[in-house]
């Protein structure tokens, strides 16, 4: 009987870690209630990854990004009413 080689788990990329961090902030009960969140790039995160993530977020319907003077980004969203 052959033994299976254990799969080496792949670590998430820096961009994936950034996405997971921002997802936790947006999905927090406080942010969900307010339909808003304040996001900041950490020193260890890539400027390019940060710009790509903000661009992808801004492409969503019913989402608004407001860039703040302190470097933060305020994100607001509207949950559309179901039609029907």
N, CA, C and O atoms as a CHARMM CRD file, in Angstrom:
* protein
*
  336
    1    1 UNK  N      0.84600  -1.17700   0.00000 PROA 1      0.00000
    2    1 UNK  CA     0.00000   0.00000   0.00000 PROA 1      0.00000
    3    1 UNK  C      0.89300   1.24200   0.00000 PROA 1      0.00000
    4    1 UNK  O      1.78900   1.37700   0.83200 PROA 1      0.00000
    5    2 UNK  N      0.63700   2.12300  -0.92600 PROA 2      0.00000
    6    2 UNK  CA     1.44300   3.33900  -1.05700 PROA 2      0.00000
    7    2 UNK  C      1.03200   4.35400  -0.00100 PROA 2      0.00000
    8    2 UNK  O     -0.14600   4.48900   0.32900 PROA 2      0.00000
    9    3 UNK  N      2.00600   5.05000   0.51300 PROA 3      0.00000
   10    3 UNK  CA     1.68200   6.09500   1.48400 PROA 3      0.00000
   11    3 UNK  C      1.53000   7.42200   0.74300 PROA 3      0.00000
   12    3 UNK  O      2.29200   7.73200  -0.17300 PROA 3      0.00000
   13    4 UNK  N      0.55200   8.17800   1.15000 PROA 4      0.00000
   14    4 UNK  CA     0.30800   9.47400   0.51700 PROA 4      0.00000
   15    4 UNK  C      1.29400  10.49600   1.07300 PROA 4      0.00000
   16    4 UNK  O      1.57700  10.52500   2.27000 PROA 4      0.00000
   17    5 UNK  N      1.79200  11.30600   0.20400 PROA 5      0.00000
   18    5 UNK  CA     2.67500  12.38600   0.62700 PROA 5      0.00000
   19    5 UNK  C      1.79200  13.51300   1.15800 PROA 5      0.00000
   20    5 UNK  O      0.88500  13.97300   0.46500 PROA 5      0.00000
   21    6 UNK  N      2.05700  13.95600   2.38500 PROA 6      0.00000
   22    6 UNK  CA     1.21200  15.02100   2.91000 PROA 6      0.00000
   23    6 UNK  C      1.35700  16.29200   2.06900 PROA 6      0.00000
   24    6 UNK  O      2.46000  16.68500   1.68800 PROA 6      0.00000
   25    7 UNK  N      0.23500  16.90900   1.79700 PROA 7      0.00000
   26    7 UNK  CA     0.24700  18.13800   1.00000 PROA 7      0.00000
   27    7 UNK  C      0.80700  19.27700   1.83800 PROA 7      0.00000
   28    7 UNK  O      0.43600  19.45500   2.99800 PROA 7      0.00000
   29    8 UNK  N      1.68600  20.02600   1.24500 PROA 8      0.00000
   30    8 UNK  CA     2.23200  21.18900   1.93300 PROA 8      0.00000
   31    8 UNK  C      1.24900  22.33300   1.75800 PROA 8      0.00000
   32    8 UNK  O      0.96000  22.73900   0.63300 PROA 8      0.00000
   33    9 UNK  N      0.73200  22.85700   2.86900 PROA 9      0.00000
   34    9 UNK  CA    -0.23100  23.95500   2.71500 PROA 9      0.00000
   35    9 UNK  C      0.46600  25.18400   2.13700 PROA 9      0.00000
   36    9 UNK  O      1.58300  25.52500   2.52600 PROA 9      0.00000
   37   10 UNK  N     -0.20700  25.82900   1.21300 PROA 10     0.00000
   38   10 UNK  CA     0.36800  27.02700   0.63500 PROA 10     0.00000
   39   10 UNK  C     -0.06100  28.22200   1.47900 PROA 10     0.00000
   40   10 UNK  O     -1.23000  28.36400   1.83700 PROA 10     0.00000
   41   11 UNK  N      0.89500  29.06200   1.78400 PROA 11     0.00000
   42   11 UNK  CA     0.60500  30.24300   2.57800 PROA 11     0.00000
   43   11 UNK  C     -0.06200  31.28500   1.69500 PROA 11     0.00000
   44   11 UNK  O      0.25100  31.38300   0.50800 PROA 11     0.00000
   45   12 UNK  N     -0.98900  32.07100   2.26600 PROA 12     0.00000
   46   12 UNK  CA    -1.62200  33.10400   1.45400 PROA 12     0.00000
   47   12 UNK  C     -0.60100  34.17500   1.05700 PROA 12     0.00000
   48   12 UNK  O      0.33400  34.47400   1.80000 PROA 12     0.00000
   49   13 UNK  N     -0.80600  34.73600  -0.12300 PROA 13     0.00000
   50   13 UNK  CA     0.08700  35.80000  -0.60000 PROA 13     0.00000
   51   13 UNK  C     -0.13200  37.06300   0.23800 PROA 13     0.00000
   52   13 UNK  O     -1.08700  37.14300   1.01000 PROA 13     0.00000
   53   14 UNK  N      0.73800  38.02500   0.08300 PROA 14     0.00000
   54   14 UNK  CA     0.60300  39.29600   0.79400 PROA 14     0.00000
   55   14 UNK  C     -0.72000  39.96000   0.43000 PROA 14     0.00000
   56   14 UNK  O     -1.38300  40.53700   1.29100 PROA 14     0.00000
   57   15 UNK  N     -1.10500  39.88100  -0.84100 PROA 15     0.00000
   58   15 UNK  CA    -2.37800  40.47400  -1.27700 PROA 15     0.00000
   59   15 UNK  C     -3.55900  39.75100  -0.63200 PROA 15     0.00000
   60   15 UNK  O     -4.52000  40.38700  -0.20100 PROA 15     0.00000
   61   16 UNK  N     -3.48500  38.42200  -0.56800 PROA 16     0.00000
   62   16 UNK  CA    -4.56400  37.65300   0.05800 PROA 16     0.00000
   63   16 UNK  C     -4.67600  37.97200   1.54800 PROA 16     0.00000
   64   16 UNK  O     -5.78200  38.05900   2.08200 PROA 16     0.00000
   65   17 UNK  N     -3.53700  38.14700   2.22000 PROA 17     0.00000
   66   17 UNK  CA    -3.56200  38.51800   3.64400 PROA 17     0.00000
   67   17 UNK  C     -4.18500  39.89500   3.83100 PROA 17     0.00000
   68   17 UNK  O     -4.95300  40.10900   4.76800 PROA 17     0.00000
   69   18 UNK  N     -3.85800  40.82200   2.94600 PROA 18     0.00000
   70   18 UNK  CA    -4.46100  42.15100   2.99300 PROA 18     0.00000
   71   18 UNK  C     -5.97200  42.04300   2.80400 PROA 18     0.00000
   72   18 UNK  O     -6.73900  42.65400   3.54700 PROA 18     0.00000
   73   19 UNK  N     -6.38900  41.27700   1.82300 PROA 19     0.00000
   74   19 UNK  CA    -7.81500  41.09100   1.56800 PROA 19     0.00000
   75   19 UNK  C     -8.54000  40.49500   2.76200 PROA 19     0.00000
   76   19 UNK  O     -9.64500  40.92000   3.09700 PROA 19     0.00000
   77   20 UNK  N     -7.92800  39.52200   3.40000 PROA 20     0.00000
   78   20 UNK  CA    -8.54600  38.90300   4.58200 PROA 20     0.00000
   79   20 UNK  C     -8.65800  39.89600   5.73800 PROA 20     0.00000
   80   20 UNK  O     -9.65800  39.90900   6.45600 PROA 20     0.00000
   81   21 UNK  N     -7.62800  40.72700   5.91600 PROA 21     0.00000
   82   21 UNK  CA    -7.66000  41.72100   6.99000 PROA 21     0.00000
   83   21 UNK  C     -8.78700  42.73000   6.76100 PROA 21     0.00000
   84   21 UNK  O     -9.53000  43.05900   7.68600 PROA 21     0.00000
   85   22 UNK  N     -8.90900  43.21700   5.52600 PROA 22     0.00000
   86   22 UNK  CA    -9.94300  44.19400   5.20400 PROA 22     0.00000
   87   22 UNK  C    -11.32600  43.54800   5.27900 PROA 22     0.00000
   88   22 UNK  O    -12.28700  44.18300   5.71500 PROA 22     0.00000
   89   23 UNK  N    -11.42700  42.30600   4.86000 PROA 23     0.00000
   90   23 UNK  CA   -12.70400  41.58700   4.92300 PROA 23     0.00000
   91   23 UNK  C    -13.19000  41.48200   6.36800 PROA 23     0.00000
   92   23 UNK  O    -14.38200  41.64500   6.63100 PROA 23     0.00000
   93   24 UNK  N    -12.28300  41.21200   7.30400 PROA 24     0.00000
   94   24 UNK  CA   -12.65800  41.12800   8.71600 PROA 24     0.00000
   95   24 UNK  C    -13.19900  42.46000   9.22100 PROA 24     0.00000
   96   24 UNK  O    -14.16800  42.49800   9.97900 PROA 24     0.00000
   97   25 UNK  N    -12.56100  43.56000   8.79100 PROA 25     0.00000
   98   25 UNK  CA   -13.01500  44.88700   9.20900 PROA 25     0.00000
   99   25 UNK  C    -14.41300  45.16500   8.65900 PROA 25     0.00000
  100   25 UNK  O    -15.30000  45.60400   9.39100 PROA 25     0.00000
  101   26 UNK  N    -14.59900  44.91000   7.37700 PROA 26     0.00000
  102   26 UNK  CA   -15.88700  45.19200   6.73600 PROA 26     0.00000
  103   26 UNK  C    -16.99600  44.29400   7.28300 PROA 26     0.00000
  104   26 UNK  O    -18.14200  44.72700   7.40100 PROA 26     0.00000
  105   27 UNK  N    -16.66500  43.05500   7.61700 PROA 27     0.00000
  106   27 UNK  CA   -17.66900  42.11500   8.11900 PROA 27     0.00000
  107   27 UNK  C    -17.92300  42.22400   9.61700 PROA 27     0.00000
  108   27 UNK  O    -18.76500  41.50000  10.14800 PROA 27     0.00000
  109   28 UNK  N    -17.21600  43.11000  10.30600 PROA 28     0.00000
  110   28 UNK  CA   -17.42900  43.24800  11.74800 PROA 28     0.00000
  111   28 UNK  C    -18.84800  43.74200  12.01300 PROA 28     0.00000
  112   28 UNK  O    -19.40800  44.47100  11.19500 PROA 28     0.00000
  113   29 UNK  N    -19.43500  43.35700  13.14300 PROA 29     0.00000
  114   29 UNK  CA   -20.80000  43.79400  13.45300 PROA 29     0.00000
  115   29 UNK  C    -20.95200  45.32000  13.45500 PROA 29     0.00000
  116   29 UNK  O    -21.97700  45.84000  13.01500 PROA 29     0.00000
  117   30 UNK  N    -19.94600  46.03000  13.94400 PROA 30     0.00000
  118   30 UNK  CA   -20.02800  47.48900  13.98700 PROA 30     0.00000
  119   30 UNK  C    -20.10400  48.07000  12.57900 PROA 30     0.00000
  120   30 UNK  O    -20.93700  48.93300  12.30200 PROA 30     0.00000
  121   31 UNK  N    -19.23500  47.59800  11.69500 PROA 31     0.00000
  122   31 UNK  CA   -19.23500  48.09100  10.31400 PROA 31     0.00000
  123   31 UNK  C    -20.51700  47.70500   9.59400 PROA 31     0.00000
  124   31 UNK  O    -21.06900  48.50600   8.84000 PROA 31     0.00000
  125   32 UNK  N    -20.99000  46.49700   9.81600 PROA 32     0.00000
  126   32 UNK  CA   -22.21800  46.05700   9.15600 PROA 32     0.00000
  127   32 UNK  C    -23.41400  46.89700   9.59600 PROA 32     0.00000
  128   32 UNK  O    -24.27500  47.22800   8.78100 PROA 32     0.00000
  129   33 UNK  N    -23.46900  47.23500  10.86100 PROA 33     0.00000
  130   33 UNK  CA   -24.57400  48.05900  11.37300 PROA 33     0.00000
  131   33 UNK  C    -24.51200  49.46100  10.77400 PROA 33     0.00000
  132   33 UNK  O    -25.53500  50.01800  10.37400 PROA 33     0.00000
  133   34 UNK  N    -23.30200  50.03200  10.71300 PROA 34     0.00000
  134   34 UNK  CA   -23.12600  51.39100  10.19800 PROA 34     0.00000
  135   34 UNK  C    -23.09500  51.43900   8.66800 PROA 34     0.00000
  136   34 UNK  O    -23.24300  52.50800   8.07600 PROA 34     0.00000
  137   35 UNK  N    -22.90200  50.28000   8.03000 PROA 35     0.00000
  138   35 UNK  CA   -22.69900  50.20100   6.58400 PROA 35     0.00000
  139   35 UNK  C    -21.55100  51.11500   6.16700 PROA 35     0.00000
  140   35 UNK  O    -21.60300  51.80500   5.14900 PROA 35     0.00000
  141   36 UNK  N    -20.51000  51.08900   7.00300 PROA 36     0.00000
  142   36 UNK  CA   -19.32000  51.90600   6.75200 PROA 36     0.00000
  143   36 UNK  C    -18.14000  51.32300   7.52400 PROA 36     0.00000
  144   36 UNK  O    -18.32000  50.65700   8.54300 PROA 36     0.00000
  145   37 UNK  N    -16.93700  51.58100   7.02600 PROA 37     0.00000
  146   37 UNK  CA   -15.72500  51.14300   7.70900 PROA 37     0.00000
  147   37 UNK  C    -14.59500  52.09600   7.34800 PROA 37     0.00000
  148   37 UNK  O    -14.56700  52.67100   6.26000 PROA 37     0.00000
  149   38 UNK  N    -13.67200  52.25000   8.27700 PROA 38     0.00000
  150   38 UNK  CA   -12.50100  53.08500   8.05400 PROA 38     0.00000
  151   38 UNK  C    -11.29600  52.16100   7.90400 PROA 38     0.00000
  152   38 UNK  O    -10.99500  51.36300   8.79100 PROA 38     0.00000
  153   39 UNK  N    -10.61700  52.28200   6.77400 PROA 39     0.00000
  154   39 UNK  CA    -9.51200  51.38500   6.44000 PROA 39     0.00000
  155   39 UNK  C     -8.19900  52.15000   6.38300 PROA 39     0.00000
  156   39 UNK  O     -8.15100  53.28900   5.91900 PROA 39     0.00000
  157   40 UNK  N     -7.14600  51.52100   6.85400 PROA 40     0.00000
  158   40 UNK  CA    -5.80100  52.07600   6.77500 PROA 40     0.00000
  159   40 UNK  C     -4.85300  51.00900   6.26500 PROA 40     0.00000
  160   40 UNK  O     -4.99500  49.83400   6.60500 PROA 40     0.00000
  161   41 UNK  N     -3.88600  51.41000   5.45000 PROA 41     0.00000
  162   41 UNK  CA    -2.82200  50.51700   5.00600 PROA 41     0.00000
  163   41 UNK  C     -1.79400  50.44500   6.11900 PROA 41     0.00000
  164   41 UNK  O     -1.42800  51.46700   6.69800 PROA 41     0.00000
  165   42 UNK  N     -1.32900  49.24600   6.41900 PROA 42     0.00000
  166   42 UNK  CA    -0.26800  49.10700   7.41600 PROA 42     0.00000
  167   42 UNK  C      1.08500  49.32500   6.74000 PROA 42     0.00000
  168   42 UNK  O      1.19800  49.28500   5.51500 PROA 42     0.00000
  169   43 UNK  N      2.10100  49.55400   7.55800 PROA 43     0.00000
  170   43 UNK  CA     3.44100  49.81200   7.02200 PROA 43     0.00000
  171   43 UNK  C      3.99700  48.62900   6.24400 PROA 43     0.00000
  172   43 UNK  O      4.80700  48.80800   5.33500 PROA 43     0.00000
  173   44 UNK  N      3.56700  47.42300   6.59600 PROA 44     0.00000
  174   44 UNK  CA     4.12200  46.22500   5.95900 PROA 44     0.00000
  175   44 UNK  C      3.40500  45.86000   4.65800 PROA 44     0.00000
  176   44 UNK  O      3.85200  44.96400   3.94100 PROA 44     0.00000
  177   45 UNK  N      2.31700  46.53000   4.34900 PROA 45     0.00000
  178   45 UNK  CA     1.55200  46.19000   3.15100 PROA 45     0.00000
  179   45 UNK  C      2.03200  46.99900   1.95200 PROA 45     0.00000
  180   45 UNK  O      2.39300  48.17000   2.07400 PROA 45     0.00000
  181   46 UNK  N      2.02900  46.36200   0.81600 PROA 46     0.00000
  182   46 UNK  CA     2.49000  46.96800  -0.42700 PROA 46     0.00000
  183   46 UNK  C      1.54400  48.07400  -0.88600 PROA 46     0.00000
  184   46 UNK  O      0.32300  47.93700  -0.80900 PROA 46     0.00000
  185   47 UNK  N      2.12600  49.16500  -1.36300 PROA 47     0.00000
  186   47 UNK  CA     1.33600  50.26200  -1.92400 PROA 47     0.00000
  187   47 UNK  C      0.55100  49.76300  -3.13300 PROA 47     0.00000
  188   47 UNK  O     -0.60700  50.13500  -3.32000 PROA 47     0.00000
  189   48 UNK  N      1.17900  48.92400  -3.95300 PROA 48     0.00000
  190   48 UNK  CA     0.50300  48.38800  -5.13500 PROA 48     0.00000
  191   48 UNK  C     -0.66500  47.48600  -4.75100 PROA 48     0.00000
  192   48 UNK  O     -1.73700  47.57400  -5.34900 PROA 48     0.00000
  193   49 UNK  N     -0.46600  46.61400  -3.75300 PROA 49     0.00000
  194   49 UNK  CA    -1.55700  45.74400  -3.29000 PROA 49     0.00000
  195   49 UNK  C     -2.70300  46.58700  -2.75400 PROA 49     0.00000
  196   49 UNK  O     -3.86900  46.31600  -3.04200 PROA 49     0.00000
  197   50 UNK  N     -2.36900  47.61300  -1.97000 PROA 50     0.00000
  198   50 UNK  CA    -3.37800  48.49400  -1.37400 PROA 50     0.00000
  199   50 UNK  C     -4.18400  49.18800  -2.48500 PROA 50     0.00000
  200   50 UNK  O     -5.41300  49.22800  -2.42400 PROA 50     0.00000
  201   51 UNK  N     -3.50300  49.72500  -3.48400 PROA 51     0.00000
  202   51 UNK  CA    -4.18300  50.40300  -4.59200 PROA 51     0.00000
  203   51 UNK  C     -5.06800  49.43800  -5.36700 PROA 51     0.00000
  204   51 UNK  O     -6.18400  49.78900  -5.75200 PROA 51     0.00000
  205   52 UNK  N     -4.57600  48.22100  -5.59700 PROA 52     0.00000
  206   52 UNK  CA    -5.36600  47.21700  -6.32000 PROA 52     0.00000
  207   52 UNK  C     -6.62100  46.85400  -5.53500 PROA 52     0.00000
  208   52 UNK  O     -7.70400  46.74600  -6.11000 PROA 52     0.00000
  209   53 UNK  N     -6.48200  46.66500  -4.22700 PROA 53     0.00000
  210   53 UNK  CA    -7.63300  46.30000  -3.40300 PROA 53     0.00000
  211   53 UNK  C     -8.67900  47.41300  -3.41700 PROA 53     0.00000
  212   53 UNK  O     -9.86900  47.14300  -3.58200 PROA 53     0.00000
  213   54 UNK  N     -8.24500  48.66200  -3.24500 PROA 54     0.00000
  214   54 UNK  CA    -9.19000  49.78200  -3.25200 PROA 54     0.00000
  215   54 UNK  C     -9.88700  49.91300  -4.60400 PROA 54     0.00000
  216   54 UNK  O    -11.07600  50.22700  -4.66600 PROA 54     0.00000
  217   55 UNK  N     -9.14900  49.67400  -5.68100 PROA 55     0.00000
  218   55 UNK  CA    -9.75800  49.73100  -7.00900 PROA 55     0.00000
  219   55 UNK  C    -10.82400  48.65000  -7.16000 PROA 55     0.00000
  220   55 UNK  O    -11.90100  48.90900  -7.69600 PROA 55     0.00000
  221   56 UNK  N    -10.52600  47.44600  -6.69100 PROA 56     0.00000
  222   56 UNK  CA   -11.49300  46.35400  -6.79000 PROA 56     0.00000
  223   56 UNK  C    -12.72200  46.63100  -5.92600 PROA 56     0.00000
  224   56 UNK  O    -13.84300  46.32700  -6.33400 PROA 56     0.00000
  225   57 UNK  N    -12.52500  47.19900  -4.74500 PROA 57     0.00000
  226   57 UNK  CA   -13.66300  47.53900  -3.88900 PROA 57     0.00000
  227   57 UNK  C    -14.52600  48.59200  -4.56400 PROA 57     0.00000
  228   57 UNK  O    -15.75300  48.49100  -4.55300 PROA 57     0.00000
  229   58 UNK  N    -13.89000  49.60900  -5.15700 PROA 58     0.00000
  230   58 UNK  CA   -14.63500  50.70900  -5.76200 PROA 58     0.00000
  231   58 UNK  C    -15.44600  50.28600  -6.98000 PROA 58     0.00000
  232   58 UNK  O    -16.38800  50.97800  -7.36500 PROA 58     0.00000
  233   59 UNK  N    -15.09200  49.16000  -7.59100 PROA 59     0.00000
  234   59 UNK  CA   -15.82300  48.67600  -8.76200 PROA 59     0.00000
  235   59 UNK  C    -17.18100  48.07500  -8.40600 PROA 59     0.00000
  236   59 UNK  O    -17.99800  47.83000  -9.29400 PROA 59     0.00000
  237   60 UNK  N    -17.43200  47.83400  -7.11600 PROA 60     0.00000
  238   60 UNK  CA   -18.70100  47.25600  -6.69200 PROA 60     0.00000
  239   60 UNK  C    -19.80800  48.30800  -6.72600 PROA 60     0.00000
  240   60 UNK  O    -19.59800  49.46300  -6.35700 PROA 60     0.00000
  241   61 UNK  N    -20.98500  47.88700  -7.17500 PROA 61     0.00000
  242   61 UNK  CA   -22.13500  48.77800  -7.15300 PROA 61     0.00000
  243   61 UNK  C    -22.48100  49.10700  -5.70700 PROA 61     0.00000
  244   61 UNK  O    -22.26700  48.28800  -4.81300 PROA 61     0.00000
  245   62 UNK  N    -23.00900  50.28900  -5.47800 PROA 62     0.00000
  246   62 UNK  CA   -23.49400  50.72700  -4.16200 PROA 62     0.00000
  247   62 UNK  C    -22.38400  50.89000  -3.13100 PROA 62     0.00000
  248   62 UNK  O    -22.65100  50.85800  -1.93000 PROA 62     0.00000
  249   63 UNK  N    -21.13600  51.06500  -3.58400 PROA 63     0.00000
  250   63 UNK  CA   -20.00500  51.26600  -2.67700 PROA 63     0.00000
  251   63 UNK  C    -19.34700  52.60400  -3.01700 PROA 63     0.00000
  252   63 UNK  O    -19.13200  52.92700  -4.18500 PROA 63     0.00000
  253   64 UNK  N    -19.03200  53.37300  -1.97300 PROA 64     0.00000
  254   64 UNK  CA   -18.36000  54.66200  -2.13600 PROA 64     0.00000
  255   64 UNK  C    -17.10700  54.67200  -1.28500 PROA 64     0.00000
  256   64 UNK  O    -17.13500  54.25900  -0.12600 PROA 64     0.00000
  257   65 UNK  N    -16.00000  55.14300  -1.85700 PROA 65     0.00000
  258   65 UNK  CA   -14.75400  55.30200  -1.11400 PROA 65     0.00000
  259   65 UNK  C    -14.47100  56.79100  -0.96200 PROA 65     0.00000
  260   65 UNK  O    -14.62200  57.56100  -1.91100 PROA 65     0.00000
  261   66 UNK  N    -14.06200  57.18800   0.23300 PROA 66     0.00000
  262   66 UNK  CA   -13.66800  58.57000   0.48700 PROA 66     0.00000
  263   66 UNK  C    -12.26600  58.56100   1.07700 PROA 66     0.00000
  264   66 UNK  O    -12.04700  58.03000   2.16600 PROA 66     0.00000
  265   67 UNK  N    -11.31800  59.15100   0.35700 PROA 67     0.00000
  266   67 UNK  CA    -9.93300  59.20000   0.81600 PROA 67     0.00000
  267   67 UNK  C     -9.78700  60.35100   1.80300 PROA 67     0.00000
  268   67 UNK  O    -10.18100  61.48100   1.51500 PROA 67     0.00000
  269   68 UNK  N     -9.21900  60.05700   2.96300 PROA 68     0.00000
  270   68 UNK  CA    -9.06700  61.04500   4.02700 PROA 68     0.00000
  271   68 UNK  C     -7.66900  61.64600   4.02400 PROA 68     0.00000
  272   68 UNK  O     -6.72100  61.05600   3.50600 PROA 68     0.00000
  273   69 UNK  N     -7.56100  62.83600   4.61500 PROA 69     0.00000
  274   69 UNK  CA    -6.27400  63.52200   4.68500 PROA 69     0.00000
  275   69 UNK  C     -5.24000  62.75000   5.50000 PROA 69     0.00000
  276   69 UNK  O     -4.03900  62.90200   5.27700 PROA 69     0.00000
  277   70 UNK  N     -5.69600  61.92300   6.44400 PROA 70     0.00000
  278   70 UNK  CA    -4.76500  61.18000   7.29900 PROA 70     0.00000
  279   70 UNK  C     -4.30200  59.86700   6.67000 PROA 70     0.00000
  280   70 UNK  O     -3.61500  59.07800   7.31800 PROA 70     0.00000
  281   71 UNK  N     -4.67300  59.62900   5.41400 PROA 71     0.00000
  282   71 UNK  CA    -4.24500  58.42000   4.71300 PROA 71     0.00000
  283   71 UNK  C     -5.25200  57.28700   4.78000 PROA 71     0.00000
  284   71 UNK  O     -5.11100  56.28600   4.07700 PROA 71     0.00000
  285   72 UNK  N     -6.25600  57.43500   5.60900 PROA 72     0.00000
  286   72 UNK  CA    -7.29400  56.41100   5.70800 PROA 72     0.00000
  287   72 UNK  C     -8.26000  56.48800   4.54200 PROA 72     0.00000
  288   72 UNK  O     -8.29700  57.47200   3.80400 PROA 72     0.00000
  289   73 UNK  N     -9.03500  55.43600   4.39300 PROA 73     0.00000
  290   73 UNK  CA   -10.07100  55.39000   3.36800 PROA 73     0.00000
  291   73 UNK  C    -11.36500  54.98000   4.05400 PROA 73     0.00000
  292   73 UNK  O    -11.45200  53.91200   4.66000 PROA 73     0.00000
  293   74 UNK  N    -12.36700  55.84700   3.95100 PROA 74     0.00000
  294   74 UNK  CA   -13.68700  55.54300   4.50800 PROA 74     0.00000
  295   74 UNK  C    -14.47400  54.86300   3.40000 PROA 74     0.00000
  296   74 UNK  O    -14.56500  55.37600   2.28400 PROA 74     0.00000
  297   75 UNK  N    -15.03700  53.71400   3.71500 PROA 75     0.00000
  298   75 UNK  CA   -15.85200  52.98700   2.74800 PROA 75     0.00000
  299   75 UNK  C    -17.28900  52.97500   3.25500 PROA 75     0.00000
  300   75 UNK  O    -17.54700  52.68000   4.42200 PROA 75     0.00000
  301   76 UNK  N    -18.21100  53.29700   2.36900 PROA 76     0.00000
  302   76 UNK  CA   -19.63500  53.29300   2.67500 PROA 76     0.00000
  303   76 UNK  C    -20.32200  52.39100   1.67200 PROA 76     0.00000
  304   76 UNK  O    -19.88900  52.29500   0.52300 PROA 76     0.00000
  305   77 UNK  N    -21.38600  51.73100   2.09200 PROA 77     0.00000
  306   77 UNK  CA   -22.13700  50.92600   1.13800 PROA 77     0.00000
  307   77 UNK  C    -23.61500  50.97100   1.45600 PROA 77     0.00000
  308   77 UNK  O    -24.03000  51.24200   2.58300 PROA 77     0.00000
  309   78 UNK  N    -24.38600  50.69900   0.43500 PROA 78     0.00000
  310   78 UNK  CA   -25.84700  50.66700   0.52800 PROA 78     0.00000
  311   78 UNK  C    -26.27500  49.24900   0.18700 PROA 78     0.00000
  312   78 UNK  O    -25.79800  48.65900  -0.78200 PROA 78     0.00000
  313   79 UNK  N    -27.17000  48.71700   0.98600 PROA 79     0.00000
  314   79 UNK  CA   -27.72200  47.39600   0.70200 PROA 79     0.00000
  315   79 UNK  C    -29.04900  47.63600  -0.02300 PROA 79     0.00000
  316   79 UNK  O    -30.00700  48.12000   0.57900 PROA 79     0.00000
  317   80 UNK  N    -29.10600  47.29600  -1.32600 PROA 80     0.00000
  318   80 UNK  CA   -30.33400  47.54700  -2.07600 PROA 80     0.00000
  319   80 UNK  C    -31.49900  46.71800  -1.56200 PROA 80     0.00000
  320   80 UNK  O    -31.33100  45.58900  -1.10300 PROA 80     0.00000
  321   81 UNK  N    -32.68000  47.30900  -1.65100 PROA 81     0.00000
  322   81 UNK  CA   -33.89100  46.58700  -1.27100 PROA 81     0.00000
  323   81 UNK  C    -34.19700  45.53600  -2.33400 PROA 81     0.00000
  324   81 UNK  O    -33.98100  45.75400  -3.52600 PROA 81     0.00000
  325   82 UNK  N    -34.70100  44.40100  -1.88000 PROA 82     0.00000
  326   82 UNK  CA   -35.09700  43.35700  -2.83100 PROA 82     0.00000
  327   82 UNK  C    -36.31000  43.83800  -3.61700 PROA 82     0.00000
  328   82 UNK  O    -37.27000  44.36300  -3.05300 PROA 82     0.00000
  329   83 UNK  N    -36.24600  43.65200  -4.91000 PROA 83     0.00000
  330   83 UNK  CA   -37.39300  44.00900  -5.76200 PROA 83     0.00000
  331   83 UNK  C    -38.23100  42.75500  -5.95600 PROA 83     0.00000
  332   83 UNK  O    -37.73100  41.68900  -6.31400 PROA 83     0.00000
  333   84 UNK  N    -39.50600  42.92100  -5.70800 PROA 84     0.00000
  334   84 UNK  CA   -40.34400  41.76500  -5.97400 PROA 84     0.00000
  335   84 UNK  C    -41.20400  41.51200  -4.87600 PROA 84     0.00000
  336   84 UNK  O    -41.99300  40.56800  -4.91400 PROA 84     0.00000
